[in-house]
Amino acid sequence: MPNTDALACHVLIVGDPLVLRPCRLTDRVLARAFGASLDRQLAAGRPPESARLLAARAKHIVSVPSRKAVAGNWDRLLRRAHRGPAARPAAVPLCTDQIAAAEPAIHVLMERLAAPLPVTAQGVAMARLPLTDATGPVYNPRSAVTLADLLHAAIDNLDPALPLMRAA
């Protein structure tokens, strides 16, 4: 008998109650292919249950292994920033001053991501975005927002006390 929890990834709100829809392999593949776009939508607060691909992406990114991988990426970024400039310049240099200023928030973020408690897809998506956004404060010294501010918003949305779904 298949594990229905592993197959169900789309929740459709039809009045009351919620209806679980099976997660198709195509949905999971497309959710990975369009990950950056879906992450931006989730980070902006779009409910995962509003679309099949968002649901598949949310299911993937909130998994503990995926969250631990994101925490590991933040740890590697911190270590790279502490090493200082490389002998050979990077294709995209880091804003080490932004990273250093946000180091306490990065540590809190890593703890929240690695914790086995359930968290919102919005919070995880918010934690993922600065790592890949070339226009953001990790890579762009002229970014309009500080890395610490972005991370504090992500940390707030990674509070395990928050409801995982919004009321309709």
PyMOL commands that place a pseudoatom at each C-alpha (Angstrom):
pseudoatom trace, name=CA, resn=MET, resi=1, chain=A, elem=C, hetatm=0, pos=[0.000, 0.000, 0.000]
pseudoatom trace, name=CA, resn=PRO, resi=2, chain=A, elem=C, hetatm=0, pos=[1.573, 3.352, -1.002]
pseudoatom trace, name=CA, resn=ASN, resi=3, chain=A, elem=C, hetatm=0, pos=[2.346, 5.956, 1.613]
pseudoatom trace, name=CA, resn=THR, resi=4, chain=A, elem=C, hetatm=0, pos=[-0.379, 8.540, 0.995]
pseudoatom trace, name=CA, resn=ASP, resi=5, chain=A, elem=C, hetatm=0, pos=[1.590, 11.212, 2.852]
pseudoatom trace, name=CA, resn=ALA, resi=6, chain=A, elem=C, hetatm=0, pos=[4.412, 10.874, 0.333]
pseudoatom trace, name=CA, resn=LEU, resi=7, chain=A, elem=C, hetatm=0, pos=[1.992, 11.081, -2.587]
pseudoatom trace, name=CA, resn=ALA, resi=8, chain=A, elem=C, hetatm=0, pos=[-0.268, 13.891, -1.430]
pseudoatom trace, name=CA, resn=CYS, resi=9, chain=A, elem=C, hetatm=0, pos=[1.210, 17.294, -2.078]
pseudoatom trace, name=CA, resn=HIS, resi=10, chain=A, elem=C, hetatm=0, pos=[-1.625, 19.444, -3.313]
pseudoatom trace, name=CA, resn=VAL, resi=11, chain=A, elem=C, hetatm=0, pos=[-4.314, 20.654, -0.997]
pseudoatom trace, name=CA, resn=LEU, resi=12, chain=A, elem=C, hetatm=0, pos=[-7.313, 22.188, -2.648]
pseudoatom trace, name=CA, resn=ILE, resi=13, chain=A, elem=C, hetatm=0, pos=[-9.582, 24.331, -0.539]
pseudoatom trace, name=CA, resn=VAL, resi=14, chain=A, elem=C, hetatm=0, pos=[-13.158, 23.615, -1.576]
pseudoatom trace, name=CA, resn=GLY, resi=15, chain=A, elem=C, hetatm=0, pos=[-15.364, 25.256, 1.003]
pseudoatom trace, name=CA, resn=ASP, resi=16, chain=A, elem=C, hetatm=0, pos=[-14.771, 23.092, 4.017]
pseudoatom trace, name=CA, resn=PRO, resi=17, chain=A, elem=C, hetatm=0, pos=[-12.963, 20.620, 4.418]
pseudoatom trace, name=CA, resn=LEU, resi=18, chain=A, elem=C, hetatm=0, pos=[-9.634, 20.528, 2.621]
pseudoatom trace, name=CA, resn=VAL, resi=19, chain=A, elem=C, hetatm=0, pos=[-9.250, 18.048, -0.217]
pseudoatom trace, name=CA, resn=LEU, resi=20, chain=A, elem=C, hetatm=0, pos=[-5.905, 16.297, -0.715]
pseudoatom trace, name=CA, resn=ARG, resi=21, chain=A, elem=C, hetatm=0, pos=[-4.804, 15.729, -4.299]
pseudoatom trace, name=CA, resn=PRO, resi=22, chain=A, elem=C, hetatm=0, pos=[-2.093, 13.271, -5.303]
pseudoatom trace, name=CA, resn=CYS, resi=23, chain=A, elem=C, hetatm=0, pos=[1.317, 14.662, -6.213]
pseudoatom trace, name=CA, resn=ARG, resi=24, chain=A, elem=C, hetatm=0, pos=[2.306, 13.619, -9.707]
pseudoatom trace, name=CA, resn=LEU, resi=25, chain=A, elem=C, hetatm=0, pos=[5.873, 12.916, -10.758]
pseudoatom trace, name=CA, resn=THR, resi=26, chain=A, elem=C, hetatm=0, pos=[5.491, 15.634, -13.393]
pseudoatom trace, name=CA, resn=ASP, resi=27, chain=A, elem=C, hetatm=0, pos=[4.585, 18.137, -10.682]
pseudoatom trace, name=CA, resn=ARG, resi=28, chain=A, elem=C, hetatm=0, pos=[7.688, 17.275, -8.662]
pseudoatom trace, name=CA, resn=VAL, resi=29, chain=A, elem=C, hetatm=0, pos=[9.973, 17.501, -11.709]
pseudoatom trace, name=CA, resn=LEU, resi=30, chain=A, elem=C, hetatm=0, pos=[8.509, 20.826, -12.835]
pseudoatom trace, name=CA, resn=ALA, resi=31, chain=A, elem=C, hetatm=0, pos=[8.631, 22.177, -9.280]
pseudoatom trace, name=CA, resn=ARG, resi=32, chain=A, elem=C, hetatm=0, pos=[12.388, 21.572, -9.249]
pseudoatom trace, name=CA, resn=ALA, resi=33, chain=A, elem=C, hetatm=0, pos=[12.876, 22.999, -12.735]
pseudoatom trace, name=CA, resn=PHE, resi=34, chain=A, elem=C, hetatm=0, pos=[10.999, 26.188, -11.841]
pseudoatom trace, name=CA, resn=GLY, resi=35, chain=A, elem=C, hetatm=0, pos=[12.294, 26.240, -8.258]
pseudoatom trace, name=CA, resn=ALA, resi=36, chain=A, elem=C, hetatm=0, pos=[13.612, 29.805, -8.203]
pseudoatom trace, name=CA, resn=SER, resi=37, chain=A, elem=C, hetatm=0, pos=[10.364, 31.251, -9.552]
pseudoatom trace, name=CA, resn=LEU, resi=38, chain=A, elem=C, hetatm=0, pos=[8.241, 29.151, -7.201]
pseudoatom trace, name=CA, resn=ASP, resi=39, chain=A, elem=C, hetatm=0, pos=[10.472, 30.083, -4.264]
pseudoatom trace, name=CA, resn=ARG, resi=40, chain=A, elem=C, hetatm=0, pos=[9.931, 33.778, -5.039]
pseudoatom trace, name=CA, resn=GLN, resi=41, chain=A, elem=C, hetatm=0, pos=[6.167, 33.239, -5.054]
pseudoatom trace, name=CA, resn=LEU, resi=42, chain=A, elem=C, hetatm=0, pos=[6.244, 31.286, -1.782]
pseudoatom trace, name=CA, resn=ALA, resi=43, chain=A, elem=C, hetatm=0, pos=[8.526, 33.877, -0.167]
pseudoatom trace, name=CA, resn=ALA, resi=44, chain=A, elem=C, hetatm=0, pos=[6.095, 36.618, -1.196]
pseudoatom trace, name=CA, resn=GLY, resi=45, chain=A, elem=C, hetatm=0, pos=[3.350, 34.797, 0.683]
pseudoatom trace, name=CA, resn=ARG, resi=46, chain=A, elem=C, hetatm=0, pos=[1.459, 32.969, -2.046]
pseudoatom trace, name=CA, resn=PRO, resi=47, chain=A, elem=C, hetatm=0, pos=[-0.233, 29.972, -0.376]
pseudoatom trace, name=CA, resn=PRO, resi=48, chain=A, elem=C, hetatm=0, pos=[1.287, 26.628, -1.423]
pseudoatom trace, name=CA, resn=GLU, resi=49, chain=A, elem=C, hetatm=0, pos=[-2.171, 25.109, -1.684]
pseudoatom trace, name=CA, resn=SER, resi=50, chain=A, elem=C, hetatm=0, pos=[-3.123, 27.569, -4.437]
pseudoatom trace, name=CA, resn=ALA, resi=51, chain=A, elem=C, hetatm=0, pos=[-1.382, 25.624, -7.236]
pseudoatom trace, name=CA, resn=ARG, resi=52, chain=A, elem=C, hetatm=0, pos=[-0.052, 22.133, -7.864]
pseudoatom trace, name=CA, resn=LEU, resi=53, chain=A, elem=C, hetatm=0, pos=[3.522, 23.221, -8.579]
pseudoatom trace, name=CA, resn=LEU, resi=54, chain=A, elem=C, hetatm=0, pos=[3.623, 25.509, -5.539]
pseudoatom trace, name=CA, resn=ALA, resi=55, chain=A, elem=C, hetatm=0, pos=[2.392, 22.624, -3.392]
pseudoatom trace, name=CA, resn=ALA, resi=56, chain=A, elem=C, hetatm=0, pos=[5.019, 20.271, -4.810]
pseudoatom trace, name=CA, resn=ARG, resi=57, chain=A, elem=C, hetatm=0, pos=[7.761, 22.864, -4.306]
pseudoatom trace, name=CA, resn=ALA, resi=58, chain=A, elem=C, hetatm=0, pos=[6.616, 23.642, -0.770]
pseudoatom trace, name=CA, resn=LYS, resi=59, chain=A, elem=C, hetatm=0, pos=[6.542, 19.957, 0.121]
pseudoatom trace, name=CA, resn=HIS, resi=60, chain=A, elem=C, hetatm=0, pos=[10.126, 19.583, -1.115]
pseudoatom trace, name=CA, resn=ILE, resi=61, chain=A, elem=C, hetatm=0, pos=[11.634, 22.661, 0.524]
pseudoatom trace, name=CA, resn=VAL, resi=62, chain=A, elem=C, hetatm=0, pos=[10.072, 22.122, 3.956]
pseudoatom trace, name=CA, resn=SER, resi=63, chain=A, elem=C, hetatm=0, pos=[11.490, 18.599, 4.225]
pseudoatom trace, name=CA, resn=VAL, resi=64, chain=A, elem=C, hetatm=0, pos=[14.161, 18.325, 6.908]
pseudoatom trace, name=CA, resn=PRO, resi=65, chain=A, elem=C, hetatm=0, pos=[16.887, 17.152, 4.451]
pseudoatom trace, name=CA, resn=SER, resi=66, chain=A, elem=C, hetatm=0, pos=[16.181, 20.090, 2.136]
pseudoatom trace, name=CA, resn=ARG, resi=67, chain=A, elem=C, hetatm=0, pos=[16.215, 22.561, 5.038]
pseudoatom trace, name=CA, resn=LYS, resi=68, chain=A, elem=C, hetatm=0, pos=[19.488, 21.105, 6.344]
pseudoatom trace, name=CA, resn=ALA, resi=69, chain=A, elem=C, hetatm=0, pos=[20.978, 21.536, 2.878]
pseudoatom trace, name=CA, resn=VAL, resi=70, chain=A, elem=C, hetatm=0, pos=[19.992, 25.226, 2.900]
pseudoatom trace, name=CA, resn=ALA, resi=71, chain=A, elem=C, hetatm=0, pos=[21.513, 25.610, 6.378]
pseudoatom trace, name=CA, resn=GLY, resi=72, chain=A, elem=C, hetatm=0, pos=[24.703, 24.003, 5.037]
pseudoatom trace, name=CA, resn=ASN, resi=73, chain=A, elem=C, hetatm=0, pos=[24.760, 26.499, 2.156]
pseudoatom trace, name=CA, resn=TRP, resi=74, chain=A, elem=C, hetatm=0, pos=[24.562, 29.371, 4.644]
pseudoatom trace, name=CA, resn=ASP, resi=75, chain=A, elem=C, hetatm=0, pos=[27.386, 27.798, 6.661]
pseudoatom trace, name=CA, resn=ARG, resi=76, chain=A, elem=C, hetatm=0, pos=[29.574, 27.500, 3.530]
pseudoatom trace, name=CA, resn=LEU, resi=77, chain=A, elem=C, hetatm=0, pos=[28.793, 31.120, 2.633]
pseudoatom trace, name=CA, resn=LEU, resi=78, chain=A, elem=C, hetatm=0, pos=[29.888, 32.245, 6.108]
pseudoatom trace, name=CA, resn=ARG, resi=79, chain=A, elem=C, hetatm=0, pos=[33.134, 30.259, 5.897]
pseudoatom trace, name=CA, resn=ARG, resi=80, chain=A, elem=C, hetatm=0, pos=[33.861, 31.638, 2.435]
pseudoatom trace, name=CA, resn=ALA, resi=81, chain=A, elem=C, hetatm=0, pos=[33.228, 35.196, 3.635]
pseudoatom trace, name=CA, resn=HIS, resi=82, chain=A, elem=C, hetatm=0, pos=[35.579, 34.681, 6.603]
pseudoatom trace, name=CA, resn=ARG, resi=83, chain=A, elem=C, hetatm=0, pos=[38.402, 33.519, 4.305]
pseudoatom trace, name=CA, resn=GLY, resi=84, chain=A, elem=C, hetatm=0, pos=[38.528, 36.924, 2.686]
pseudoatom trace, name=CA, resn=PRO, resi=85, chain=A, elem=C, hetatm=0, pos=[39.332, 37.605, -0.939]
pseudoatom trace, name=CA, resn=ALA, resi=86, chain=A, elem=C, hetatm=0, pos=[40.521, 34.617, -2.908]
pseudoatom trace, name=CA, resn=ALA, resi=87, chain=A, elem=C, hetatm=0, pos=[43.780, 34.629, -4.835]
pseudoatom trace, name=CA, resn=ARG, resi=88, chain=A, elem=C, hetatm=0, pos=[41.697, 34.389, -7.970]
pseudoatom trace, name=CA, resn=PRO, resi=89, chain=A, elem=C, hetatm=0, pos=[38.661, 36.708, -8.014]
pseudoatom trace, name=CA, resn=ALA, resi=90, chain=A, elem=C, hetatm=0, pos=[35.278, 35.002, -7.967]
pseudoatom trace, name=CA, resn=ALA, resi=91, chain=A, elem=C, hetatm=0, pos=[32.924, 35.402, -10.905]
pseudoatom trace, name=CA, resn=VAL, resi=92, chain=A, elem=C, hetatm=0, pos=[30.434, 36.979, -8.511]
pseudoatom trace, name=CA, resn=PRO, resi=93, chain=A, elem=C, hetatm=0, pos=[32.178, 38.491, -5.477]
pseudoatom trace, name=CA, resn=LEU, resi=94, chain=A, elem=C, hetatm=0, pos=[30.555, 38.342, -2.061]
pseudoatom trace, name=CA, resn=CYS, resi=95, chain=A, elem=C, hetatm=0, pos=[29.576, 41.392, -0.034]
pseudoatom trace, name=CA, resn=THR, resi=96, chain=A, elem=C, hetatm=0, pos=[31.551, 40.241, 2.988]
pseudoatom trace, name=CA, resn=ASP, resi=97, chain=A, elem=C, hetatm=0, pos=[30.599, 43.332, 5.005]
pseudoatom trace, name=CA, resn=GLN, resi=98, chain=A, elem=C, hetatm=0, pos=[26.890, 42.466, 4.641]
pseudoatom trace, name=CA, resn=ILE, resi=99, chain=A, elem=C, hetatm=0, pos=[27.556, 38.836, 5.535]
pseudoatom trace, name=CA, resn=ALA, resi=100, chain=A, elem=C, hetatm=0, pos=[29.651, 39.769, 8.577]
pseudoatom trace, name=CA, resn=ALA, resi=101, chain=A, elem=C, hetatm=0, pos=[26.979, 42.185, 9.800]
pseudoatom trace, name=CA, resn=ALA, resi=102, chain=A, elem=C, hetatm=0, pos=[24.332, 39.480, 9.449]
pseudoatom trace, name=CA, resn=GLU, resi=103, chain=A, elem=C, hetatm=0, pos=[26.371, 36.660, 11.017]
pseudoatom trace, name=CA, resn=PRO, resi=104, chain=A, elem=C, hetatm=0, pos=[24.289, 36.418, 14.234]
pseudoatom trace, name=CA, resn=ALA, resi=105, chain=A, elem=C, hetatm=0, pos=[21.106, 36.222, 12.146]
pseudoatom trace, name=CA, resn=ILE, resi=106, chain=A, elem=C, hetatm=0, pos=[22.701, 33.602, 9.881]
pseudoatom trace, name=CA, resn=HIS, resi=107, chain=A, elem=C, hetatm=0, pos=[23.405, 31.399, 12.898]
pseudoatom trace, name=CA, resn=VAL, resi=108, chain=A, elem=C, hetatm=0, pos=[19.810, 31.715, 14.139]
pseudoatom trace, name=CA, resn=LEU, resi=109, chain=A, elem=C, hetatm=0, pos=[18.541, 30.993, 10.623]
pseudoatom trace, name=CA, resn=MET, resi=110, chain=A, elem=C, hetatm=0, pos=[20.683, 27.854, 10.378]
pseudoatom trace, name=CA, resn=GLU, resi=111, chain=A, elem=C, hetatm=0, pos=[19.367, 26.627, 13.741]
pseudoatom trace, name=CA, resn=ARG, resi=112, chain=A, elem=C, hetatm=0, pos=[15.755, 27.171, 12.694]
pseudoatom trace, name=CA, resn=LEU, resi=113, chain=A, elem=C, hetatm=0, pos=[16.295, 25.452, 9.350]
pseudoatom trace, name=CA, resn=ALA, resi=114, chain=A, elem=C, hetatm=0, pos=[18.024, 22.424, 10.894]
pseudoatom trace, name=CA, resn=ALA, resi=115, chain=A, elem=C, hetatm=0, pos=[15.451, 21.947, 13.665]
pseudoatom trace, name=CA, resn=PRO, resi=116, chain=A, elem=C, hetatm=0, pos=[13.127, 18.960, 13.122]
pseudoatom trace, name=CA, resn=LEU, resi=117, chain=A, elem=C, hetatm=0, pos=[10.041, 21.066, 13.866]
pseudoatom trace, name=CA, resn=PRO, resi=118, chain=A, elem=C, hetatm=0, pos=[7.582, 21.885, 11.076]
pseudoatom trace, name=CA, resn=VAL, resi=119, chain=A, elem=C, hetatm=0, pos=[7.942, 25.348, 9.550]
pseudoatom trace, name=CA, resn=THR, resi=120, chain=A, elem=C, hetatm=0, pos=[6.204, 27.328, 6.833]
pseudoatom trace, name=CA, resn=ALA, resi=121, chain=A, elem=C, hetatm=0, pos=[7.171, 27.069, 3.184]
pseudoatom trace, name=CA, resn=GLN, resi=122, chain=A, elem=C, hetatm=0, pos=[7.252, 30.869, 3.093]
pseudoatom trace, name=CA, resn=GLY, resi=123, chain=A, elem=C, hetatm=0, pos=[10.005, 30.984, 5.727]
pseudoatom trace, name=CA, resn=VAL, resi=124, chain=A, elem=C, hetatm=0, pos=[12.119, 28.360, 3.970]
pseudoatom trace, name=CA, resn=ALA, resi=125, chain=A, elem=C, hetatm=0, pos=[11.697, 30.090, 0.615]
pseudoatom trace, name=CA, resn=MET, resi=126, chain=A, elem=C, hetatm=0, pos=[12.723, 33.394, 2.217]
pseudoatom trace, name=CA, resn=ALA, resi=127, chain=A, elem=C, hetatm=0, pos=[15.843, 31.688, 3.600]
pseudoatom trace, name=CA, resn=ARG, resi=128, chain=A, elem=C, hetatm=0, pos=[16.740, 30.225, 0.188]
pseudoatom trace, name=CA, resn=LEU, resi=129, chain=A, elem=C, hetatm=0, pos=[16.373, 33.336, -1.952]
pseudoatom trace, name=CA, resn=PRO, resi=130, chain=A, elem=C, hetatm=0, pos=[19.326, 35.455, -0.757]
pseudoatom trace, name=CA, resn=LEU, resi=131, chain=A, elem=C, hetatm=0, pos=[21.703, 32.612, -1.606]
pseudoatom trace, name=CA, resn=THR, resi=132, chain=A, elem=C, hetatm=0, pos=[20.819, 32.755, -5.296]
pseudoatom trace, name=CA, resn=ASP, resi=133, chain=A, elem=C, hetatm=0, pos=[19.655, 36.338, -5.879]
pseudoatom trace, name=CA, resn=ALA, resi=134, chain=A, elem=C, hetatm=0, pos=[22.475, 38.151, -7.647]
pseudoatom trace, name=CA, resn=THR, resi=135, chain=A, elem=C, hetatm=0, pos=[20.698, 41.471, -7.071]
pseudoatom trace, name=CA, resn=GLY, resi=136, chain=A, elem=C, hetatm=0, pos=[20.403, 40.918, -3.318]
pseudoatom trace, name=CA, resn=PRO, resi=137, chain=A, elem=C, hetatm=0, pos=[22.710, 41.946, -0.475]
pseudoatom trace, name=CA, resn=VAL, resi=138, chain=A, elem=C, hetatm=0, pos=[24.875, 38.789, -0.529]
pseudoatom trace, name=CA, resn=TYR, resi=139, chain=A, elem=C, hetatm=0, pos=[26.295, 39.716, -3.936]
pseudoatom trace, name=CA, resn=ASN, resi=140, chain=A, elem=C, hetatm=0, pos=[25.232, 43.299, -4.710]
pseudoatom trace, name=CA, resn=PRO, resi=141, chain=A, elem=C, hetatm=0, pos=[26.834, 46.092, -2.666]
pseudoatom trace, name=CA, resn=ARG, resi=142, chain=A, elem=C, hetatm=0, pos=[24.140, 48.492, -3.880]
pseudoatom trace, name=CA, resn=SER, resi=143, chain=A, elem=C, hetatm=0, pos=[21.222, 46.341, -2.725]
pseudoatom trace, name=CA, resn=ALA, resi=144, chain=A, elem=C, hetatm=0, pos=[18.387, 48.432, -1.300]
pseudoatom trace, name=CA, resn=VAL, resi=145, chain=A, elem=C, hetatm=0, pos=[17.873, 46.013, 1.612]
pseudoatom trace, name=CA, resn=THR, resi=146, chain=A, elem=C, hetatm=0, pos=[20.349, 44.663, 4.160]
pseudoatom trace, name=CA, resn=LEU, resi=147, chain=A, elem=C, hetatm=0, pos=[21.026, 40.958, 4.497]
pseudoatom trace, name=CA, resn=ALA, resi=148, chain=A, elem=C, hetatm=0, pos=[20.242, 41.133, 8.217]
pseudoatom trace, name=CA, resn=ASP, resi=149, chain=A, elem=C, hetatm=0, pos=[16.774, 42.543, 7.469]
pseudoatom trace, name=CA, resn=LEU, resi=150, chain=A, elem=C, hetatm=0, pos=[16.046, 39.791, 4.938]
pseudoatom trace, name=CA, resn=LEU, resi=151, chain=A, elem=C, hetatm=0, pos=[17.200, 37.111, 7.344]
pseudoatom trace, name=CA, resn=HIS, resi=152, chain=A, elem=C, hetatm=0, pos=[15.209, 38.475, 10.279]
pseudoatom trace, name=CA, resn=ALA, resi=153, chain=A, elem=C, hetatm=0, pos=[12.073, 38.334, 8.125]
pseudoatom trace, name=CA, resn=ALA, resi=154, chain=A, elem=C, hetatm=0, pos=[12.879, 34.725, 7.184]
pseudoatom trace, name=CA, resn=ILE, resi=155, chain=A, elem=C, hetatm=0, pos=[13.558, 33.831, 10.828]
pseudoatom trace, name=CA, resn=ASP, resi=156, chain=A, elem=C, hetatm=0, pos=[10.202, 35.310, 11.843]
pseudoatom trace, name=CA, resn=ASN, resi=157, chain=A, elem=C, hetatm=0, pos=[8.520, 33.094, 9.237]
pseudoatom trace, name=CA, resn=LEU, resi=158, chain=A, elem=C, hetatm=0, pos=[10.424, 30.009, 10.427]
pseudoatom trace, name=CA, resn=ASP, resi=159, chain=A, elem=C, hetatm=0, pos=[8.826, 30.163, 13.854]
pseudoatom trace, name=CA, resn=PRO, resi=160, chain=A, elem=C, hetatm=0, pos=[7.470, 26.653, 14.519]
pseudoatom trace, name=CA, resn=ALA, resi=161, chain=A, elem=C, hetatm=0, pos=[4.567, 28.223, 16.422]
pseudoatom trace, name=CA, resn=LEU, resi=162, chain=A, elem=C, hetatm=0, pos=[3.181, 29.757, 13.191]
pseudoatom trace, name=CA, resn=PRO, resi=163, chain=A, elem=C, hetatm=0, pos=[0.284, 27.948, 11.515]
pseudoatom trace, name=CA, resn=LEU, resi=164, chain=A, elem=C, hetatm=0, pos=[1.420, 25.958, 8.494]
pseudoatom trace, name=CA, resn=MET, resi=165, chain=A, elem=C, hetatm=0, pos=[-1.649, 26.965, 6.515]
pseudoatom trace, name=CA, resn=ARG, resi=166, chain=A, elem=C, hetatm=0, pos=[-3.634, 30.154, 6.477]
pseudoatom trace, name=CA, resn=ALA, resi=167, chain=A, elem=C, hetatm=0, pos=[-7.325, 30.205, 7.161]
pseudoatom trace, name=CA, resn=ALA, resi=168, chain=A, elem=C, hetatm=0, pos=[-9.351, 30.620, 3.988]
for i in range(1, 168): cmd.bond("trace and resi %d" % i, "trace and resi %d" % (i + 1))
show_as sticks, trace
zoom trace
